[in-house]
């Protein structure tokens, strides 16, 4: 692993032609901003400038970078250029010009979920990664993913063909038996990658602005290189590409104009830390703890479900007196007093003026007062609880 401190425009011309199997570029996005973030221990502030005199200035810079990358790539090499909506359409034209329209392979969409109310309009939840090859004969390793739950795998195992009407039918042998297809390894990896963004508590997060997850770079490296292949990152930043390359047994070179970035990369390479994604390993369903019964109650209240919280099950979509309204649904093993205490405790930091407690069954504790410590709790009976009480009263009167 080699990390070089310097300007890529000056370093790239010194790299041998045809020496790199894959190049990953995560250049400035032409945001016209200074990006900064404190390290995880709040001891260092990492920052980089993304200011340009003009769009032409930025594109001329990127043109020079891409010319060098084309020269440096092996004949069967590939390049992955990471960008976003700010300049992606301009960079695509440069790539077509330098690498050739015929050598465009894919526009990878890296999609993720992030919470933000800062922008009017649609929330940005993806970035673009342009995948180009130097020639048509390029190295590519196919990766397979799991079939979706709605896929009828049994039908996939049965070979099909088109009949004289162009309709797809099962292929049969001379005895009329359905022919079994070749073995299936899964669904080939698509160009939409749902890889979680690094959350603030992720073990691999180091506090560098624009840090990418190792899982993203591992996927790029796996489809484009084999063990021992040389990789180049001309804007290595926090060093994620080099860390992923080391984990996967590749050789890598990183360049960055920031000394802090170079030192951070060298530090990460000593002891690589990779975050395990529970979302990818277990699926979104593993985060859903609400029962269908609870979800129906929240849906009837037009509330937002809250997962993994013992004291809050949902939030109203509007605030009262400027603060959120929390909802707690009484669990089958909770008495009303316990449910109330958990709701108050979980809502304390949110400064709620109104809380809603949904009663689902009877208990023998005292009734709740309307106001507790200046926080108003509204007790609502669940619809099935109301029906059960009504049915019980009918039985009593019948007796």
VEXLOFI-835024 format. One record per residue (C-alpha): residue number from 1; residue in one letter; x, y, z. Coordinates in Angstrom, 1 decimal. Layout:
BEGIN
<n NUM	res A	u X	v Y	w Z> .
...
END
This chain:
BEGIN
<n 1	res X	u 0.0	v 0.0	w 0.0> .
<n 2	res X	u 1.3	v 3.4	w -1.0> .
<n 3	res X	u -0.1	v 6.8	w 0.1> .
<n 4	res X	u 1.3	v 9.9	w -1.6> .
<n 5	res X	u 0.9	v 13.5	w -0.4> .
<n 6	res X	u 0.5	v 15.8	w -3.4> .
<n 7	res X	u -1.6	v 17.2	w -6.2> .
<n 8	res X	u -3.0	v 14.5	w -8.5> .
<n 9	res X	u -2.3	v 16.7	w -11.5> .
<n 10	res X	u 1.4	v 16.6	w -10.6> .
<n 11	res X	u 1.6	v 13.0	w -9.4> .
<n 12	res X	u -0.4	v 11.1	w -12.1> .
<n 13	res X	u 2.0	v 11.9	w -15.0> .
<n 14	res X	u 4.7	v 10.2	w -13.0> .
<n 15	res X	u 2.8	v 6.9	w -12.8> .
<n 16	res X	u 3.7	v 4.3	w -15.5> .
<n 17	res X	u 1.3	v 3.8	w -18.4> .
<n 18	res X	u -0.8	v 0.7	w -18.4> .
<n 19	res X	u 0.1	v 0.0	w -14.7> .
<n 20	res X	u -3.3	v 0.0	w -13.0> .
<n 21	res X	u -6.1	v -2.5	w -13.2> .
<n 22	res X	u -8.8	v -0.3	w -11.7> .
<n 23	res X	u -9.0	v 3.4	w -10.9> .
<n 24	res X	u -11.6	v 4.8	w -8.5> .
<n 25	res X	u -12.2	v 8.5	w -8.4> .
<n 26	res X	u -14.1	v 10.4	w -5.8> .
<n 27	res X	u -13.2	v 13.9	w -6.8> .
<n 28	res X	u -14.6	v 17.2	w -5.6> .
<n 29	res X	u -18.3	v 17.4	w -6.6> .
<n 30	res X	u -18.2	v 21.1	w -7.7> .
<n 31	res X	u -20.3	v 22.0	w -4.6> .
<n 32	res X	u -18.6	v 25.4	w -4.3> .
<n 33	res X	u -18.3	v 24.8	w -0.5> .
<n 34	res X	u -15.7	v 24.1	w 2.2> .
<n 35	res X	u -16.4	v 20.6	w 3.7> .
<n 36	res X	u -15.4	v 20.1	w 7.3> .
<n 37	res X	u -16.0	v 17.6	w 10.1> .
<n 38	res X	u -14.5	v 16.9	w 13.4> .
<n 39	res X	u -12.8	v 13.5	w 14.0> .
<n 40	res X	u -14.6	v 10.9	w 16.1> .
<n 41	res X	u -12.6	v 12.0	w 19.2> .
<n 42	res X	u -13.1	v 15.7	w 18.5> .
<n 43	res X	u -9.4	v 16.2	w 18.4> .
<n 44	res X	u -8.9	v 17.0	w 14.7> .
<n 45	res X	u -11.0	v 19.0	w 12.2> .
<n 46	res X	u -10.8	v 17.5	w 8.7> .
<n 47	res X	u -11.7	v 19.7	w 5.8> .
<n 48	res X	u -11.2	v 20.2	w 2.1> .
<n 49	res X	u -12.0	v 23.0	w -0.3> .
<n 50	res X	u -14.4	v 22.5	w -3.2> .
<n 51	res X	u -14.3	v 26.0	w -4.6> .
<n 52	res X	u -13.7	v 26.8	w -8.3> .
<n 53	res X	u -13.5	v 30.0	w -10.3> .
<n 54	res X	u -16.1	v 28.6	w -12.7> .
<n 55	res X	u -17.6	v 25.4	w -14.0> .
<n 56	res X	u -15.2	v 25.5	w -17.0> .
<n 57	res X	u -12.3	v 25.7	w -14.5> .
<n 58	res X	u -13.6	v 22.6	w -12.7> .
<n 59	res X	u -14.2	v 20.6	w -16.0> .
<n 60	res X	u -10.7	v 21.5	w -17.4> .
<n 61	res X	u -9.2	v 20.1	w -14.1> .
<n 62	res X	u -11.3	v 16.9	w -14.4> .
<n 63	res X	u -10.4	v 16.6	w -18.1> .
<n 64	res X	u -6.7	v 16.6	w -17.3> .
<n 65	res X	u -7.2	v 14.0	w -14.5> .
<n 66	res X	u -9.2	v 11.7	w -16.8> .
<n 67	res X	u -6.7	v 11.9	w -19.6> .
<n 68	res X	u -4.0	v 10.7	w -17.2> .
<n 69	res X	u -6.3	v 7.9	w -15.9> .
<n 70	res X	u -6.9	v 6.6	w -19.4> .
<n 71	res X	u -3.2	v 6.4	w -20.0> .
<n 72	res X	u -2.5	v 4.7	w -16.6> .
<n 73	res X	u -5.1	v 2.0	w -17.0> .
<n 74	res X	u -4.2	v -1.5	w -18.3> .
<n 75	res X	u -5.9	v -2.5	w -21.6> .
<n 76	res X	u -8.4	v -4.6	w -19.7> .
<n 77	res X	u -8.7	v -2.0	w -16.9> .
<n 78	res X	u -11.8	v -0.1	w -15.7> .
<n 79	res X	u -12.5	v 3.2	w -14.1> .
<n 80	res X	u -15.2	v 4.2	w -11.6> .
<n 81	res X	u -16.0	v 7.9	w -11.3> .
<n 82	res X	u -18.1	v 8.9	w -8.2> .
<n 83	res X	u -20.2	v 12.0	w -8.5> .
<n 84	res X	u -23.6	v 13.5	w -7.7> .
<n 85	res X	u -26.3	v 15.5	w -9.5> .
<n 86	res X	u -24.2	v 18.7	w -9.2> .
<n 87	res X	u -21.9	v 17.9	w -12.1> .
<n 88	res X	u -22.7	v 14.3	w -13.2> .
<n 89	res X	u -24.1	v 15.3	w -16.6> .
<n 90	res X	u -20.9	v 17.3	w -17.4> .
<n 91	res X	u -18.6	v 14.5	w -16.2> .
<n 92	res X	u -20.5	v 11.9	w -18.3> .
<n 93	res X	u -19.7	v 13.9	w -21.4> .
<n 94	res X	u -16.0	v 14.0	w -20.5> .
<n 95	res X	u -15.9	v 10.3	w -19.9> .
<n 96	res X	u -17.6	v 9.7	w -23.3> .
<n 97	res X	u -15.0	v 11.9	w -25.0> .
<n 98	res X	u -11.9	v 10.3	w -23.3> .
<n 99	res X	u -12.9	v 6.7	w -22.9> .
<n 100	res X	u -15.4	v 6.4	w -25.7> .
<n 101	res X	u -19.1	v 6.0	w -25.8> .
<n 102	res X	u -18.8	v 2.3	w -26.6> .
<n 103	res X	u -16.8	v 1.8	w -23.4> .
<n 104	res X	u -19.5	v 3.0	w -21.1> .
<n 105	res X	u -20.6	v 0.0	w -19.1> .
<n 106	res X	u -23.0	v 1.2	w -16.4> .
<n 107	res X	u -24.2	v 4.1	w -14.4> .
<n 108	res X	u -24.3	v 2.7	w -10.9> .
<n 109	res X	u -26.8	v 4.3	w -8.5> .
<n 110	res X	u -25.7	v 4.1	w -4.9> .
<n 111	res X	u -28.9	v 4.6	w -3.0> .
<n 112	res X	u -29.3	v 5.1	w 0.8> .
<n 113	res X	u -31.7	v 6.5	w 3.3> .
<n 114	res X	u -30.9	v 9.7	w 5.1> .
<n 115	res X	u -33.1	v 11.9	w 7.2> .
<n 116	res X	u -33.2	v 15.6	w 6.3> .
<n 117	res X	u -35.7	v 18.4	w 6.2> .
<n 118	res X	u -33.2	v 21.0	w 5.0> .
<n 119	res X	u -34.2	v 21.3	w 1.3> .
<n 120	res X	u -37.3	v 22.3	w -0.5> .
<n 121	res X	u -38.1	v 19.7	w -3.1> .
<n 122	res X	u -37.2	v 16.0	w -3.4> .
<n 123	res X	u -34.7	v 14.6	w -0.9> .
<n 124	res X	u -31.4	v 13.5	w -2.4> .
<n 125	res X	u -30.9	v 9.9	w -1.6> .
<n 126	res X	u -28.4	v 8.6	w -4.2> .
<n 127	res X	u -25.1	v 9.3	w -5.8> .
<n 128	res X	u -23.8	v 8.3	w -9.3> .
<n 129	res X	u -20.8	v 6.1	w -10.1> .
<n 130	res X	u -19.9	v 6.0	w -13.8> .
<n 131	res X	u -18.3	v 2.7	w -14.8> .
<n 132	res X	u -16.2	v 2.8	w -18.0> .
<n 133	res X	u -13.6	v 0.4	w -19.4> .
<n 134	res X	u -10.5	v 1.3	w -21.4> .
<n 135	res X	u -11.4	v -1.3	w -24.1> .
<n 136	res X	u -14.2	v -3.7	w -24.9> .
<n 137	res X	u -12.1	v -6.6	w -23.5> .
<n 138	res X	u -12.2	v -5.7	w -19.8> .
<n 139	res X	u -11.9	v -7.7	w -16.6> .
<n 140	res X	u -15.3	v -8.2	w -14.9> .
<n 141	res X	u -16.3	v -10.6	w -12.1> .
<n 142	res X	u -20.0	v -11.4	w -12.0> .
<n 143	res X	u -21.6	v -11.2	w -8.5> .
<n 144	res X	u -24.9	v -12.8	w -7.7> .
<n 145	res X	u -27.5	v -11.6	w -5.2> .
<n 146	res X	u -30.5	v -13.3	w -3.6> .
<n 147	res X	u -33.8	v -13.7	w -5.4> .
<n 148	res X	u -36.6	v -11.4	w -4.2> .
<n 149	res X	u -39.2	v -13.0	w -1.9> .
<n 150	res X	u -41.8	v -12.7	w -4.7> .
<n 151	res X	u -39.7	v -14.7	w -7.1> .
<n 152	res X	u -41.0	v -18.2	w -7.9> .
<n 153	res X	u -37.6	v -20.0	w -7.9> .
<n 154	res X	u -39.2	v -23.3	w -8.9> .
<n 155	res X	u -40.3	v -21.8	w -12.2> .
<n 156	res X	u -36.8	v -20.4	w -12.8> .
<n 157	res X	u -35.4	v -23.9	w -12.6> .
<n 158	res X	u -37.6	v -24.9	w -15.5> .
<n 159	res X	u -36.2	v -24.1	w -19.0> .
<n 160	res X	u -38.3	v -22.0	w -21.3> .
<n 161	res X	u -38.4	v -21.3	w -25.0> .
<n 162	res X	u -40.6	v -19.2	w -27.5> .
<n 163	res X	u -43.3	v -21.0	w -29.5> .
<n 164	res X	u -44.3	v -20.1	w -33.0> .
<n 165	res X	u -46.4	v -17.2	w -31.7> .
<n 166	res X	u -43.5	v -15.8	w -29.7> .
<n 167	res X	u -45.0	v -16.8	w -26.4> .
<n 168	res X	u -42.7	v -18.1	w -23.6> .
<n 169	res X	u -43.5	v -21.8	w -22.8> .
<n 170	res X	u -41.8	v -24.6	w -20.9> .
<n 171	res X	u -39.2	v -26.4	w -22.9> .
<n 172	res X	u -39.8	v -30.2	w -23.1> .
<n 173	res X	u -37.8	v -33.2	w -24.2> .
<n 174	res X	u -38.9	v -35.9	w -26.6> .
<n 175	res X	u -40.8	v -37.7	w -23.8> .
<n 176	res X	u -42.8	v -34.5	w -23.1> .
<n 177	res X	u -41.0	v -33.9	w -19.7> .
<n 178	res X	u -40.1	v -30.3	w -18.7> .
<n 179	res X	u -36.3	v -29.7	w -19.2> .
<n 180	res X	u -34.5	v -28.5	w -16.1> .
<n 181	res X	u -32.5	v -25.4	w -16.5> .
<n 182	res X	u -28.8	v -25.1	w -15.7> .
<n 183	res X	u -28.0	v -24.3	w -12.1> .
<n 184	res X	u -28.9	v -20.9	w -10.9> .
<n 185	res X	u -26.6	v -18.9	w -8.7> .
<n 186	res X	u -29.0	v -16.1	w -8.0> .
<n 187	res X	u -29.7	v -12.7	w -9.6> .
<n 188	res X	u -26.8	v -10.9	w -11.2> .
<n 189	res X	u -25.9	v -7.7	w -9.4> .
<n 190	res X	u -27.8	v -4.8	w -10.8> .
<n 191	res X	u -26.7	v -1.2	w -11.3> .
<n 192	res X	u -28.7	v 0.0	w -8.2> .
<n 193	res X	u -26.8	v -0.6	w -5.0> .
<n 194	res X	u -28.6	v -0.2	w -1.7> .
<n 195	res X	u -25.7	v 0.2	w 0.7> .
<n 196	res X	u -26.3	v 2.1	w 4.0> .
<n 197	res X	u -24.6	v 5.4	w 4.5> .
<n 198	res X	u -22.2	v 5.4	w 7.4> .
<n 199	res X	u -24.1	v 6.5	w 10.5> .
<n 200	res X	u -22.4	v 8.7	w 13.1> .
<n 201	res X	u -21.8	v 5.8	w 15.5> .
<n 202	res X	u -20.3	v 3.4	w 12.9> .
<n 203	res X	u -17.1	v 1.8	w 14.0> .
<n 204	res X	u -15.3	v 2.6	w 10.8> .
<n 205	res X	u -16.3	v 6.3	w 10.7> .
<n 206	res X	u -13.3	v 8.5	w 11.3> .
<n 207	res X	u -15.0	v 12.0	w 11.0> .
<n 208	res X	u -13.7	v 12.8	w 7.5> .
<n 209	res X	u -16.3	v 14.6	w 5.4> .
<n 210	res X	u -17.6	v 12.6	w 2.4> .
<n 211	res X	u -16.2	v 9.3	w 3.9> .
<n 212	res X	u -17.7	v 6.4	w 1.9> .
<n 213	res X	u -18.5	v 3.0	w 3.5> .
<n 214	res X	u -16.0	v 0.1	w 3.0> .
<n 215	res X	u -18.8	v -2.1	w 1.7> .
<n 216	res X	u -19.3	v 0.2	w -1.3> .
<n 217	res X	u -15.6	v 0.1	w -2.3> .
<n 218	res X	u -15.4	v -3.7	w -1.7> .
<n 219	res X	u -18.2	v -4.2	w -4.2> .
<n 220	res X	u -16.5	v -2.1	w -6.8> .
<n 221	res X	u -13.2	v -3.8	w -6.2> .
<n 222	res X	u -14.7	v -7.3	w -6.3> .
<n 223	res X	u -16.4	v -6.8	w -9.7> .
<n 224	res X	u -13.4	v -5.3	w -11.4> .
<n 225	res X	u -10.2	v -6.9	w -10.0> .
<n 226	res X	u -8.7	v -10.1	w -8.7> .
<n 227	res X	u -6.4	v -10.7	w -5.7> .
<n 228	res X	u -3.1	v -8.9	w -6.2> .
<n 229	res X	u -4.3	v -6.5	w -8.8> .
<n 230	res X	u -3.1	v -2.9	w -8.6> .
<n 231	res X	u -5.7	v -0.2	w -7.8> .
<n 232	res X	u -5.4	v 3.6	w -7.8> .
<n 233	res X	u -7.4	v 6.2	w -5.9> .
<n 234	res X	u -6.4	v 9.7	w -7.1> .
<n 235	res X	u -8.5	v 11.5	w -4.4> .
<n 236	res X	u -8.2	v 9.0	w -1.5> .
<n 237	res X	u -9.5	v 11.3	w 1.3> .
<n 238	res X	u -9.9	v 9.2	w 4.4> .
<n 239	res X	u -8.4	v 6.1	w 2.6> .
<n 240	res X	u -11.5	v 3.9	w 2.3> .
<n 241	res X	u -10.4	v 2.5	w -1.1> .
<n 242	res X	u -7.0	v 1.5	w 0.3> .
<n 243	res X	u -8.5	v 0.0	w 3.4> .
<n 244	res X	u -11.0	v -2.1	w 1.3> .
<n 245	res X	u -8.1	v -3.1	w -1.0> .
<n 246	res X	u -6.0	v -4.3	w 1.9> .
<n 247	res X	u -8.9	v -6.3	w 3.3> .
<n 248	res X	u -9.5	v -8.0	w -0.1> .
<n 249	res X	u -5.8	v -8.6	w -0.8> .
<n 250	res X	u -5.2	v -6.1	w -3.6> .
<n 251	res X	u -2.4	v -3.6	w -4.1> .
<n 252	res X	u -3.3	v 0.0	w -4.0> .
<n 253	res X	u -2.0	v 3.5	w -4.3> .
<n 254	res X	u -3.7	v 6.6	w -2.9> .
<n 255	res X	u -3.1	v 10.3	w -3.6> .
<n 256	res X	u -4.4	v 13.3	w -1.7> .
<n 257	res X	u -3.5	v 16.9	w -1.5> .
<n 258	res X	u -4.3	v 17.1	w 2.2> .
<n 259	res X	u -1.6	v 16.0	w 4.6> .
<n 260	res X	u -4.3	v 15.3	w 7.2> .
<n 261	res X	u -6.0	v 12.9	w 4.8> .
<n 262	res X	u -2.7	v 11.1	w 4.0> .
<n 263	res X	u -1.9	v 10.7	w 7.7> .
<n 264	res X	u -5.4	v 9.5	w 8.4> .
<n 265	res X	u -5.2	v 6.9	w 5.6> .
<n 266	res X	u -1.9	v 5.6	w 6.9> .
<n 267	res X	u -3.4	v 5.3	w 10.4> .
<n 268	res X	u -6.4	v 3.4	w 9.1> .
<n 269	res X	u -4.2	v 1.0	w 7.1> .
<n 270	res X	u -2.3	v -0.1	w 10.3> .
<n 271	res X	u -5.5	v -1.5	w 11.8> .
<n 272	res X	u -8.4	v -1.6	w 9.3> .
<n 273	res X	u -11.9	v -1.4	w 10.9> .
<n 274	res X	u -14.9	v -2.4	w 9.0> .
<n 275	res X	u -18.5	v -1.9	w 10.1> .
<n 276	res X	u -20.9	v -4.8	w 9.8> .
<n 277	res X	u -24.2	v -3.8	w 8.2> .
<n 278	res X	u -27.1	v -5.4	w 10.1> .
<n 279	res X	u -29.4	v -3.9	w 7.4> .
<n 280	res X	u -27.6	v -5.8	w 4.6> .
<n 281	res X	u -27.1	v -9.0	w 6.7> .
<n 282	res X	u -30.6	v -9.3	w 8.2> .
<n 283	res X	u -32.7	v -7.2	w 5.9> .
<n 284	res X	u -35.1	v -4.3	w 6.7> .
<n 285	res X	u -37.5	v -6.7	w 8.3> .
<n 286	res X	u -35.1	v -7.2	w 11.2> .
<n 287	res X	u -35.6	v -3.5	w 12.2> .
<n 288	res X	u -39.4	v -3.8	w 12.3> .
<n 289	res X	u -40.5	v -4.7	w 15.8> .
<n 290	res X	u -44.1	v -3.5	w 15.7> .
<n 291	res X	u -46.8	v -6.1	w 15.5> .
<n 292	res X	u -49.5	v -5.9	w 12.9> .
<n 293	res X	u -51.9	v -5.0	w 15.7> .
<n 294	res X	u -49.7	v -2.0	w 16.7> .
<n 295	res X	u -49.2	v -0.9	w 13.1> .
<n 296	res X	u -52.9	v -0.9	w 12.5> .
<n 297	res X	u -53.5	v 1.4	w 15.6> .
<n 298	res X	u -50.7	v 3.8	w 14.4> .
<n 299	res X	u -52.1	v 3.8	w 10.9> .
<n 300	res X	u -55.6	v 4.6	w 12.2> .
<n 301	res X	u -54.0	v 7.6	w 14.0> .
<n 302	res X	u -52.0	v 8.6	w 10.9> .
<n 303	res X	u -48.9	v 8.3	w 13.0> .
<n 304	res X	u -45.3	v 7.5	w 12.1> .
<n 305	res X	u -44.1	v 4.2	w 13.6> .
<n 306	res X	u -41.0	v 4.3	w 15.9> .
<n 307	res X	u -38.9	v 1.2	w 16.0> .
<n 308	res X	u -36.5	v -0.1	w 18.7> .
<n 309	res X	u -37.9	v 2.2	w 21.5> .
<n 310	res X	u -39.4	v 0.7	w 24.6> .
<n 311	res X	u -41.3	v 3.8	w 25.6> .
<n 312	res X	u -42.5	v 5.3	w 22.3> .
<n 313	res X	u -44.3	v 3.4	w 19.5> .
<n 314	res X	u -45.1	v 6.3	w 17.3> .
<n 315	res X	u -45.2	v 10.0	w 16.6> .
<n 316	res X	u -48.0	v 12.2	w 15.3> .
<n 317	res X	u -47.1	v 13.9	w 12.0> .
<n 318	res X	u -47.7	v 17.4	w 13.6> .
<n 319	res X	u -46.5	v 19.1	w 16.7> .
<n 320	res X	u -48.5	v 20.6	w 19.5> .
<n 321	res X	u -47.3	v 23.8	w 21.1> .
<n 322	res X	u -44.1	v 23.4	w 19.0> .
<n 323	res X	u -43.1	v 20.0	w 20.3> .
<n 324	res X	u -43.7	v 16.4	w 19.1> .
<n 325	res X	u -46.5	v 14.2	w 20.3> .
<n 326	res X	u -45.4	v 10.8	w 21.3> .
<n 327	res X	u -47.6	v 7.7	w 21.3> .
<n 328	res X	u -47.2	v 4.6	w 23.5> .
<n 329	res X	u -49.4	v 1.4	w 23.0> .
<n 330	res X	u -49.8	v -0.6	w 26.2> .
<n 331	res X	u -48.2	v -4.0	w 25.8> .
<n 332	res X	u -50.0	v -7.2	w 26.8> .
<n 333	res X	u -47.5	v -7.7	w 29.7> .
<n 334	res X	u -47.7	v -4.1	w 30.9> .
<n 335	res X	u -50.1	v -2.6	w 33.4> .
<n 336	res X	u -51.2	v 1.0	w 32.6> .
<n 337	res X	u -48.9	v 2.5	w 35.3> .
<n 338	res X	u -45.8	v 0.8	w 33.8> .
<n 339	res X	u -46.7	v 1.9	w 30.3> .
<n 340	res X	u -47.2	v 5.5	w 31.5> .
<n 341	res X	u -43.8	v 5.6	w 33.2> .
<n 342	res X	u -42.1	v 4.3	w 30.1> .
<n 343	res X	u -43.8	v 6.8	w 27.9> .
<n 344	res X	u -42.9	v 9.7	w 30.2> .
<n 345	res X	u -39.2	v 8.6	w 30.5> .
<n 346	res X	u -38.8	v 8.2	w 26.7> .
<n 347	res X	u -40.5	v 11.5	w 26.0> .
<n 348	res X	u -38.6	v 13.6	w 28.5> .
<n 349	res X	u -35.8	v 14.6	w 26.1> .
<n 350	res X	u -38.3	v 15.6	w 23.5> .
<n 351	res X	u -40.0	v 18.2	w 25.8> .
<n 352	res X	u -43.4	v 16.9	w 24.8> .
<n 353	res X	u -46.4	v 18.9	w 26.0> .
<n 354	res X	u -48.8	v 16.2	w 25.0> .
<n 355	res X	u -48.4	v 12.4	w 25.0> .
<n 356	res X	u -50.9	v 9.7	w 24.0> .
<n 357	res X	u -51.2	v 6.4	w 25.8> .
<n 358	res X	u -53.3	v 3.8	w 24.0> .
<n 359	res X	u -54.9	v 1.4	w 26.6> .
<n 360	res X	u -55.3	v -2.1	w 25.2> .
<n 361	res X	u -56.5	v -4.1	w 28.3> .
<n 362	res X	u -57.9	v -3.6	w 31.8> .
<n 363	res X	u -55.8	v -3.5	w 35.0> .
<n 364	res X	u -56.5	v -2.8	w 38.6> .
<n 365	res X	u -54.2	v 0.1	w 39.2> .
<n 366	res X	u -55.5	v 3.6	w 40.0> .
<n 367	res X	u -56.7	v 5.7	w 37.1> .
<n 368	res X	u -54.2	v 8.1	w 35.6> .
<n 369	res X	u -54.5	v 11.8	w 36.4> .
<n 370	res X	u -54.9	v 14.1	w 33.4> .
<n 371	res X	u -51.8	v 16.1	w 34.1> .
<n 372	res X	u -48.5	v 14.6	w 35.3> .
<n 373	res X	u -45.5	v 16.9	w 35.9> .
<n 374	res X	u -46.8	v 19.5	w 33.5> .
<n 375	res X	u -47.0	v 16.8	w 30.7> .
<n 376	res X	u -50.5	v 16.1	w 29.6> .
<n 377	res X	u -51.2	v 12.4	w 28.9> .
<n 378	res X	u -54.2	v 11.6	w 26.8> .
<n 379	res X	u -55.5	v 8.0	w 27.4> .
<n 380	res X	u -57.2	v 6.5	w 24.4> .
<n 381	res X	u -58.8	v 3.1	w 24.5> .
<n 382	res X	u -57.9	v 0.8	w 21.6> .
<n 383	res X	u -60.9	v -0.1	w 19.5> .
<n 384	res X	u -60.8	v -3.8	w 20.3> .
<n 385	res X	u -60.6	v -2.9	w 24.0> .
<n 386	res X	u -63.7	v -0.8	w 23.7> .
<n 387	res X	u -65.6	v -3.7	w 22.0> .
<n 388	res X	u -64.4	v -6.2	w 24.6> .
<n 389	res X	u -65.6	v -3.9	w 27.4> .
<n 390	res X	u -69.0	v -3.4	w 25.7> .
<n 391	res X	u -69.4	v -7.1	w 25.1> .
<n 392	res X	u -68.5	v -7.8	w 28.8> .
<n 393	res X	u -71.1	v -5.3	w 29.9> .
<n 394	res X	u -73.7	v -7.0	w 27.8> .
<n 395	res X	u -72.9	v -10.3	w 29.4> .
<n 396	res X	u -73.1	v -8.8	w 32.9> .
<n 397	res X	u -76.5	v -7.3	w 32.1> .
<n 398	res X	u -77.7	v -10.6	w 30.7> .
<n 399	res X	u -76.8	v -12.3	w 33.9> .
END
